Amino acid sequence: MFAAILTAISSVPSRSSSYISEALYSPVDAVDTVNNTALPPRPPNICADAWEGVFSARLGLFLGCLDYTRDRRTDKQVRTGGYEYVVSSAAALLECVASGCAWCGLLAKYFPDALQRSHSASDARLHFRVGQRGPIPAEMTLGLLNIILTESNGRETSVMFLLYTTEDDPMAPLIEGRVRIPHVGSPAVLSLAKECVEDCMRNHERCRAITRHRVDSPPLPRRLIDCSNPLRVRIVDTSRGSVPRQPYVALSYVWGPSEFQPHRTTAHNLATYLKDGIDPMDLPQTLRDAIYVTRALGVRFLWTDSLCIIQDSLKDMHHELAWMRNVYRYAYLTIDAASSASAAEGFLEQRRPLDSKNVIPFLCPQPPSGEAKIGRLYLRELDSKGPQPADIVTRGVDASHQSHTSKRAWCLQEMLLSTRCLVFTSETLQLRCHSTTQNVGGASHDPKGDPPRLPDATFHPDLLVERGSDRWRTTWQTWYDIVGNYSCRSLSNSSDKLIALSGLAELFARALGSDYIAGLWRITLPGDLLWKTRIPSDGSLPHRPQGYCAPSWSWASVDGPVYQTLCYNSDEGPQAGECIVEVVGFTVLLQNKNLPFGPVIGASLVLRTMLLRVRRHSVPKDGAITRSTIVAALEPIQPPQHGHKEPGVELSGYIQFDCADDVNLHQLWIIPVRRQSCWPLLAFDGLLVTRADTVVWPSAGALGTVDIYRRVGFCPCILEKLRGMSSSVDLFTMAPRVEVTLV
């Protein structure tokens, strides 16, 4: 039925009304533009001219897509499609706003500058064109509304909205987007969430393929919470063989202060919890909510770290941390308590009311028999830098990227390792799987800002990935995308920097076929050294963690956002350049040999390299990056050629320190790492280093009298001038090499 209506509507030509200065809107007949019948009664929040004009034309959504065509007479590009009308002046528009017209209020809200300019213009008319952006999808659903304002001088301003409505609205068959669900804890919504999970298990091919490559009947975690009795939950020890293999739910959440977890499992109360159980009312609200959701999904067992790991036993903690990636990977799903800032808050509270500021009535297409109905359209402005229309139509916009768990480091691998996550955001309920992210109930979701999904190679233990292949490059790049996301998150203990990512590191080590060196990969050294800190707009630099948690040449040695500057091409080497430093060897001292991807207590890296001692440079002010001249001498110092000064180089570049703690250092050296392909210039990306303090960097003291350095920054440079050497010398091939140890 609706397909027939849409066909009829789409056949109506684009309408452009003529301008009459005495009227706010160009006059149109008070009839349905499409059906040529009398309009339904006008809603009180829409002025008569708007109702009889742009609303009778259904906002131009069915009158051809907004586009350009060439005018044969003027040979200029002109707008086509949609519905066009003219407003006599800004004053006339604002008069309707004052009378309560929601549509005119929308225009005034999103085009304030144009209205202001029209006040002083000799021709104050405002030309509006309204319609659908992009082609109408084959399934005949609408997604986007574009409003274009053209001033009398030809200046254009545009705003685009996502369209959505409620499930029971008369417009629901034509509008794909849905209003988000605020009652995330209701039985009906959780039943809907379970349907989404079952649909994923049946119909998402990638999710099914990943599940097929898991081990058959994966073992259960050592301890689980039995939620079958809502009045008395009990910890069960699965290692005793009393629990058959069956689905369980895992919980990912923010602990908050430790006093919010007074009943966490310890060596003292474990026996009681195993025998007598726990009164759920003694647990923090987030755990109580998780028990409720687990039962609502029809699952008996729940895993949460505070109860399933003995919190005062290092032995048990190390054992469970080594198994952590499997806990989330093999769970039926993971509950992500994204809206909760601490365990005490819970995550099932009703979400804030719907935003009713941009809600307008809509004249529904009239069916072949029966009266036309008036529906409600919700409009949400889209960021001009956001996703492309094809993505927006199906996923739309929400605020899930600003959740509490998205700011916590531990929660990243918990989410990425999980087969599926039920994400209780601050606005609604989502299901995230390895194929997509969807809002339960059909509300729209913006994928921009979502953490990257794991590549297929990390889930297929028998898949051999050839280095340099597209699959290998994707895997390597995804790792550093994850590192970039992870480095923006916070940790209560900086010493957890590597262990909180260890489950993911183990998967990537197998997929890349490489040794793992404190956050970097042996197979892609020295290129992996070329990470740098991401400096915010205020120019502030991060600090080093309190206490040792990684070598200075690892991104994990910085408490702040970082990113990898290097990409890899099909030739298995750094893109647009070549490495000019050789890795001689490395050592890594693990805190616990049973955690090969976990914390380190020391590490060193030996490089054979050209070493440039910085003689003069501009000191960055408050972390600001400014290009300046850097004068450096070659080491070891070479005897000057006859009639020349001490051999050295003059570079044009900048020094970016990794941390604010090192900005005032004076003894600095540059280690060129990658030669850039910018012929005829000689340019490189390098590391900025200084002498290491053996007290702060424990590995340095164990290396005896060897010259030891530590990384303090990143330094891209262009060679401007050679000093004391012939201009024909190729600095990168002729300069002496020394062995340098970094800690």
N, C-alpha and C positions, 0 to 999 in steps of 0.2 A: 504494500500500500504506500509506504513512505517513499519507495523507489519511484513509483509513478508520480507522486507529488513532486519530488525533486526534479524529475525529468521535465515536468510541466513548468516548474519555476525557472529552471535553468534555461529554458527556451525564451524567456522574456528578455528583450534586449536591455543593455545597460542604459539606465535612465539618467538624464542630466536635466535638471529643472532650470528654467530661465530665472533671471534675477529681477526682482521688483523692490525698489529701495524702501517703500513704505512698510513692507512686511519683514518680520524677523526671518522667516523661511520663505523661499519661493512658494507661492500658493500651489497647492495640488488639490485635486478633488478629494472629498472626504469619503473615499471608497478604498477598498482593499486593492492595492496596486496590481496584485497578481490575479486575483479571482474576479475582480470587477464587481465586487459585492460590498454591501455596507460593512464598515469596520465594527468590531465589537466595542463595547463601551470603553472609553479611554481611562486608563489607570490614573489615579489622582497625582502620582509623582512624575508624570510626563506631560509636558505642555502640549497644547492642541496642534501646533505647527509641526512639532517633532513626531507626534503620533500619526498625523495624516501624511507625513512625508517620509522621513528615513525609517520609521518603524513600520509603516505600511509596506515599505520595500524590503522588510526583513533585514535591515542593516546592510543591504547589498550583498549578503552572504551567498545568495543563489544567482547573482547577476553577473557571472563571469569573474574569473580571478583577476586581481589587480595586476596590471602589466603595463608595458610600454609598447607603442607602435609608432611608425613614422608617418607624419602628416604629409601627404603628397603635395599639398599646396605650399607649405612652408619648409618642407624637408627637415622638420624638427621632430624630436621624440616627444610624444604626448602620452599622458596617462589614459588607460582604458580599463574597463571592468568596474564592477561594484556599482555603488549609487553615489551620484554627485549632487551636491546642493550648495547654496550660497547663503551666508548670514550677512545681513546688511551692515552690521557693525559690532564691535566688542560690547558697546553699551547695551545694545539690544539683547545680546546673549546674556550678559550679566543680569539684565532685568528678569529674564526667565529663570536664572539661577536663584534669584531672590524669591521668586514665586514658588520654588520648591521642585523644579524640574531636575530629575536625577541625570538625564542625558546631558542637558546643558551644563550641569554641575561637573560632569565627567570631563567635558571638553574644556571648561575653565580650569579644572584642576591640572590637566596634563599639557595645556598650551598657554601657560601664563605669560611667557615672554612675547609670544605672537600677539596676544590680546593687548599687551602694553604697547607694542609698536604700532598697532592699528589705530590707537587713540590719536597719534600725531600724524598719521599718514593722510595724504590728500584723498586717496581712495581707500576707505576703511573696510571694504568688503573682505570677507573670509570665505575661501572656497574649500569645502570639505569633500573628500572622497572616502567612502566607507565600504569595506568588503573583505572577502576571504583572501588571505595571503597564501600563495602556493596552490597547487592543484587540489581540488576536492578529492579525498581518498576514494578508492574504488568501492569501499563498503558504505559510501554515502554518509560519512560522519564528518562533523565540522570540528576544527581544532583551534583556529586562529582568527582573530579579528584585527584588521589593520585600519587605522584612522590616519589619513594624510591631510594636513592643512597646508594650503597654498595661499600665501599672502598676495596682495595686489602687485607687488614688485617681483613676483615669481619665486620667492623664497619658500622652500618646503620644510615642514617639520612632520615627523611621523612617530606614531606610538603603536605598539603591537601588544595585544592581550591574548592570553590563554583563556579559552572558554570552557566552563564546566558547569554542571548542574547536579541536582539530586536524583537518586535512582527512580523516585516516584513522580518526577516532573513530566509534564506532557512533552517536553523537548528531549527527554532522555534517549529516545531511539535515534536522534540525530546528533547528539553531543556526546563524544566519547569520554571526555573528562568528567570526573565525579568529585563532589564535595568530600573532603576528607572526613574520616570517621573519628569523632571525638571520644566515643565510649569504648575505649580500647579493651576494657576488662569485662565487658558484658558477655554472657554465654553465647549470644547470637554472633558477635564479632569474632570470638575465639573459634566458634564453629566454622565461620567463613574463612578464618586463617587456616584451619585444618584442611579445608577444601583446597586452598591454594597450595599447601604442602603436598597434598595427594596429587594435584594436577602437575606439579613439578616432577614428582616421582614417576608419573605415567608418561608425560609428554615432552619434558625437556631432554633432548637427545644428549647434550653435553653433560648434564648432571647424571643421566643414566650411564653414560660411558665411563665417567669418573668413578661411579659407584661400582661398576663391573670390574674395574681394575684394583679394587681394594681386596685385601685378603678375605677369604671365605670365613664367615662367622667370626669377625674380629673379637678379640678378647675384651671383656669388660674392664673398666678401671678397678683398681684394687678395692675401693670403697665407694658405695653409693648410698643415697638417702631413699629409703622406702617410704613413698608418700601415700600408700594405699589407705592408711588410717589418718584422716585429716586432723584428728584430735591428738595424735601421738606419732610423730614421724620417728624413724629409727635408722641408724647407720647399720649397713650390712657389709660384711667382709666377703667379697666375691672370691677371694683366693681359697676359701675353705670349700668351694664347690657346691655351696648351698643355693646359689642363684643361677638358674639356666640363662644362657645368652638370650637377651631380648633388648628392645630399644630403650634408650635412656635419653634424658634431656640434660644439656649442660647450661651453666649460667655464666654470663660475662657481665661484670658490673664494676662500679667504682666503690672501693671499700670506704674511703673517707677515714676520719680519725679512728684509731684502733679501739677507742671506747665504744664505738658503735657495734663491735663484734665481741661482746663480753662472753658469749657462749661458744666461741670457736673451739674446735677440738684440740685438746692437749693430751699429753701422756696420762695426766691425772684423771680426766673425765671420759676417756675413750671407752673403757670397759662399761661404764654406766650407759653411754649412748648406744653401745652395741646391744646391751641387755634390756634396758628399760626405755630407751628412746628419749625424745625431747618434746616438750610442750611447745608447739609452734609459736605460742604467744610470748615465749622467752627469746625468740629470734628477732632480728631486725626486720623491718617492714619489707625490704627488698627480697629477703629470703622467703618470707611468708607469701608474697605475691608470686614468686617463682614456683612455690609448692602448689598454689592455686592454679596457675597456668598449666603446669605439668599434668595435673589431674584433669583439667578441662580438655586437654589434648588426647586424653585416653592413655597416657603413659604412666607407668608405676614408679620409675626411678628417676632421680635427679642427682646431678653431680655439681657441687660447688666447692671451691678450694678451701674456704674457711672451715668447713665441716669434714671434708673428705681427705684433707692433708693434716697430719699432726703438726700443729703450728710451732711447737717448742722442741721439735726433733729435727736436727740438721740431716740426720741419716734418712729419715722418712721424706723430708723435703727434697733432698737430692734425688732420691729414688723416684718420686712423683714428678719432679721437673723433667727428668729424662723421658718420662712417658707422656708428658703434657700434650705434645702435638697429636698423639693418638686419641686423647680424651675428646678433643673437639672434632677431630677428623671423623671419628667413628660414631659420634652422637647422632641420634635421630634428627635433632636440630639443636641450635643454641639460642637461648633467650638472651637478647641484648637489652639490658636495662638502660637504654641510652638517655632517658629523660631524668635519671636519678643521679644527683651529685654525691650521694653517699648511701651506704647500706641502710641508713635509718629512714630514708625518704620514701622508698617504694617507687613503683613505676606504673601503677594502674589507675591513678587519679584521672578524672575526666579532663580532657584537654580544653584549652581556652575556646570561647565561643567563636563561631564562624565570623569572618570579616564581612560585614554587610555594607561596607562603604561603596564598593563597586558592584552593586546588584541592580539589574534593570529588568523590566518585563520584556517579553518577547512574544510577538504574534506568531504562533505556530502555524505551519502550513495547514491549510484546510483540507481535511480528507474528502474523498469523493462524495460521501454522504455524511452529514452532520455539521455542527458549527465549529468554527475556528476557536481554539483555546489559547489562553495566554499563559505562557510558562515564565520561568525565572532563569536568567543567565547570570552567572558569577564571572566577573572579569578580573584577571590578575595580570598586571603589567609584566612583560618579559624584558630581561636585561638584553640590550642590543648585542652584548658580547657573549650571550648564552648559546645554548645548543641550536643547531639548525632546525628548521621546521619539521623535517621528517622525524626527528627525535622528540620534538616538543609535543607533537600531536599525540604520541602514545605515552609519554612519560611526564611532561609538564614540569611543575615547580613545587618544591616544598623546602623546609628548612632542616632536613635531616643531617646536614653536614656540620651543624653547630651543636651536636649532642655532647653530653659529658663523656661518654665512652670514646668518642672520636678525638678526645684530647688526652687520653691516657695511653701510654705506650704498651702496657700489657694487653690491652683490649684489641690491638691491631691484629696480632697473630691469632688470637682467639677467634676473631671474625673471619680472617682469610682462610684459616684451616677448616672452618666449619663447612659441612656440606650445605646446610641451610641455616639462616638466622631469622628469627622473629625479632624485629627491631622495634622496640617501643620508644619512638621518637617523642619529642616534646609536642608534636602536632598530631600524630596519628600512629598507625601500626603498619609496618612494612614486612615483606618477606624478601630477603636477599638470598640468592643462591648462586651457583657458578655460571648461570646463564643470564640472569637479569636481576633487577631490583624493582619490585612493584609494591604499590600501596594497597593494602587489603581493602577491598570494597571498590577499587577502580579509581581512587583519587590519583591525581597526577604526581609524577616524580621526576625531578631533574637529575640526570646522571652526572652532571658537571660537579666535580668535587668528590665523587665516589672514589674510595681507594681502589687501586688496580686489582684485578682478579688474577689469581695464580695461573700461569701458563700450563697447558696440558702436560708438558714434559715433567712437571713436578709431581704429577699423580700417577704416572705410568712407570713403575720401577724397572720394567724390562725394555723400555724404549731407549735406544741408543741415539743420542743427539750429536750429530756431527758438528764439530766446531767450525764456525763461519757460516753455517746454514742459517736460513731465515728463522727456523725454530730456535736455534741456539742464540742468535742475536736477540730475539724477542725475550727469551728467558733471562739473559744477562741484563737487558734494559729494564725488565720488570723488577728485578732485584733492586736496582738503584731507584726506581720509582717508589718502591716500598720503603727504601731507606729514607728518601726525601720526605715521605709522609710520616714515617716513624720518628724522624728527628725533630718534627714539629710538636711532638707529644711530650707529656710530662711524666716523670718518675718520682716516686717518693724517695727512693734510694738510687742514687746515681750508679752504684755498684751493680744494679740490675740491667745496665745498658745492653749488654750482650746476651744475658740469659733470657731476657724478655723477648728476644727475637730468635732464640736458638732453634725452636721448632721449625720455623721457616728456613733458617740457614741449613738445617739438615736436609730438607727436601731439595733446595737449590744446589747443594754440594753434589748430590747424586746426579741431578739433571745436567749440571755444567761439567761434571767430571773433573772437579778441581778440589785441591786442599783449601780449607777455610782459614784465613789468617786474621783473626781479630776484626772481622767485619769486611775484609777484602778477599779477593780470590787470587790464588797463586797463578792460575792460568792466564789471567789478564793483568798481571803486574808487568811493568811498572805503571801502565796506564791507569790502574785503579787508584793510584796516589793522587790523581788530579781532581779531587773533590774540592769544594770551597764552601764557605759559609754563605748563607743567604742573608744579606743585610736588609733590615726593614727600612721603611721610608724615613724614619727618624735617625738613621745612620748608626744606631747603637750596635755594639758587638756583643756576642755571647761570652760566657765565662767558662773556664775549665771546671769540671766536676770537683767536688770536695773529695780528696783521696784519689788514688790511682784506679782507673777502670779500663784503660786501653792505651796502647802506644800512641805517641803524638801524631804519627802518620796515618792513623785510622780516624775516620769520621766519628767514631764512638768516643773519642777523647774530648769532644766539644759538646757542651750543653746548649744546643741551639740548632736551628734549621740548617741543613746542608743540601748540596746537590752535586751530582757527578757531571763534570764538564765534558767528558769523553763519550763518544759513540763509536760503535764498531761497524765496519763495512764488510762486504763479502770476501775481502782479501785477508780476513782474520786479523787485521791490524787496526790501529786507531784511525778514525775517519779524518781525512784531510791532514795528514801529518805522519811522522814516524818517531818512534821512541829513540832517544839518543842517550839513554842510561841503561846500564846492565844490572840486573839483580844477581848478586853473587850468592846470597844465601839469607836465611832467616831462622829465627828461633821463637817459639811461643811457649810460655810457661803457663799451663792450665791451673786454675784453682782446684779443680777436681777432675781427675782423669776419666771419671764416668760421665762427664759433661764436656765432650770434645768441642761443642759449639757454644759453650758457656763462658763464664768469667775467666779472665786471664790475670795473672799477677805480675807479668813481665813479658816483653817481646822486643826483639831487635831485628833490624833489616839492614843488610850490607849491600851497598850500591857501588859500582865502579862508574865514576862520573867526572865531568868537568865541574870544577868548583870555583865560583866567582865570589870574591869577598867584596861586600858593598862598602864603598868608600864614602859615598855621598848620596843622599836621597831626600825626598820631601816626606816629612812625617805626617801621616794622615791625621786629620783633626776629628776627634770623636768618631773614628771609624770611617770617615768619609773617604771615598775613592777618588783620587785625582791623578791624571796622567802627568808624569814629570820625568826629568832626566835622572837616570841612575848611573853613577860611575862605579865600576867594579874592577877589581884586579884579579888576574888569574892566579890560582894556587895549585901546586906550589909555585912560589914566585920564581919567574924565569929571568935570567940576566938580560938587561935591555940590549937591543941591537945598537950598533954604533950610531951615535947621534940622536938616539930616541930616548923617550922617557920610559919609566917602568911599564912593562907590558900590561895592557888592560883593555877594557871595552867601555864604550859609552852607549847606554841603552835608553830607549824611550819606552816607558811602560808605567805600571803602577804596582804598588805593594798593598795587598789586602791581608791584614792580619786575621788569623783565625779567631782570636779571643782578645778581649779588652785588656786582659792581664799582661799582654806582651807588647802593647803599642809603643812603650817608651824604651824598648831595647835598642842598643847602639851597635853591638857586635852581631852583624848579620851576614849570612852567605846565601847565595842563590845556587840551586841545583837544577840546571836545565833538564827537563824530562821528555818533552815532546817537541820536535821541530815542526812548525806549522808550514803548510804548503801555501805560501803567499809570495812566490817568486815575483820579482827579483829580490824582495826583501828577505833578510835573515831574521826569522822570528821564532819564538819558542814560548811554551808554557813551562813554568818552573815552580819549584818549592822554595819557600823562604825558610831558612833554618838558623839556629843559634846553638851555642855550646849547651850541653845538657848538664843539669844539676843532679848529681848522683843521689842526693837526698830525696828529691822529688820523683826522679825517674829511676826506680830500683834496678832496672836492667843495666843501666850505665855503670853502676858500681861493680857489677859482676864481670865486666868486660876489660878490666885492668887498665892499662895506660893508653889504650887506643883512643884516638880522638873521637869523641862521641858527640853527636848533634841531636837536636830534636826539631821537629817541624813547628813553625810558628805562623806560617801564612802561605799564600798563593801569589805568584808573580808572573804575569804574562808580559813579554817584552819584545821589542823590535831592536835589532842591532843597528845603531846609527853610525858608529865610528870605532875603528880599531886604534888603540894607542900603543906606540912602541913596537908595532908589528907592520909587516907589509900589508897593503890593502888587498893583495891577491890571496891572502891566507883564508882558507875555509875554516872558520873558527870551530865548527862542530866536528871536523875530522882531524884538525891539526893540534888543537889544544890538548895539553897533557891531561891524563886521567888519574884520579886518585880513588882509593877505596874509602868510603864514608859509611860509618855506622849510625843509623838512626834508631832512637828508642822512643 
